[in-house]
Amino acid sequence: LCLSLPQAGLPEEVMEDNKGGEERPKWNNKAEYLLTCIGFAVGVGNVWRFPYLCQIYGGGAFLIPYLIALVFQGLPLLYLELAIGQRLRMGSIGVWNSISPYLGGVGVASMVVSFSVCLFYNTIVAWVLWYLFNSFQEPLPWSQCPLNHNNTGMKRFEYIMAFGGLISFSSYNSQKNDCERDAVVVGVINSATSIYASIPIFAILGFKAHTNYVTCLNGNILELTNEFDISDMNITVENYQQWFDSLNGTHPSRVSNLNLKTCDMQTFLDQSASGTGLAFIVFTEAVISMPGSQVWAVLFFVMLFSLGLSSMFGNLEGVLTPLHDLKLVPKWMPNELFTGKTIICLVLFLVALIFCLGSGNYWLEIFNSYVGSIPFLIIAFFEIIAVVYIYGIGRFSDDLEFMTGRRPNIFWKVCWLVISPLMLFVVLVAYVAVQAQTHPTYPAWNPDYVSAAFPNLLLWDLQSWDPSPFFPQNSLDSSQN
């Protein structure tokens, strides 16, 4: 393989992407760069997906595999992307083409997946804005009736790596920059935010479960009061179980004929949602019963808007920087017109209109579930293989010494050589095995009007955008309500 890089460690011969004589822009300061990376890394998934995963997978026990994956897979891959982008000073396509022309598909896959994520991510930000503007009303509009029940079901966890955004951001760094420290700072802050955000989210879910529990008991109390002509206020939430046991022991037939509900606090806690279901259904219902509901609603949706917008910048940068580096823009056309302000954003806007149709939530669910799953695992796997085994761990270590002043320690080398690619491969195989057994699904509002043929074709198209191998499924089970 013919590598186009100079020998590492030669300060005067570092590679600059300036074939046309133009110098690549740089960040104004280190804080600007770090805040941009953190804003990209910390997204809506930290707030509405991570707490849900903690709850359904054992609470605190979930942190054990999470921290293992963070230390041995997340941080090494984050460090690798920041380092290779900073060293070569190119976007995702240019970086992998420089390592080997045969790896250009990895860069193309990153750009296409980033483009696909931009399509539906903007729709989520628009939903947040809709709820934010309506939060200034008194009373809150959703206190009367659920306006947007068909907006539930979106499940997304943040994939900040392997999508090209971090490579693009680090490509605007000076080559003399401590990218190891940057990777640790960004990774730790991202994970700490996820854990910290779980505290108020769990409080909201607990408040909502307690409210539903009390409402359920009050309904049963009303049934018992009317049936047995008991004076009001005799049966309360605190002594309901005693009254129920007493009446059921003396009049079991009459009690069994009542329409009493099963009120269990744990059941209500287990009914929590994630994604848009948490943000636009559970939280909006819970905030109605809270004092100062308008204030809490405004603060919550301002936070979601900030998280979504900052992540959107990174996704869009994963598209714009590779296009700019490919020199696809004619010389007579300003770069900003093509890549920044008009054409690309206009194309994204027009294509994303499909998510605003009556079937928009189905489109969003399919894109969200399958655009960032297998492609993410495959791209990340080939990125590590490309740097460690094609570019060479020795040469990469020389580059890191040139940029940071020190060679990578044994932990980073072992992770890059064995642990990280092995973990990615195992997760990929496990994911494909699960999909082969359960088949891809999407939630249907009315399963009587679901056709499996077209969604199945769409899933083929979505996953074939990744130039890496695709594992087809036989059928699509769309009857999940």
Helices and strands as residue ranges (DSSP letters): G 11-13, H 30-41, H 44-48, H 50-56, G 59-62, H 63-69, I 70-74, H 75-88, H 92-99, G 101-103, H 104-134, G 141-143, G 149-151, H 165-170, H 179-228, H 240-250, H 252-256, H 265-270, H 276-277, I 278-282, H 283-288, H 293-325, H 335-335, I 336-341, H 343-352, G 353-356, H 360-371, H 374-385, I 386-392, H 393-404, H 410-414, I 415-419, H 420-438, G 447-449, H 453-464
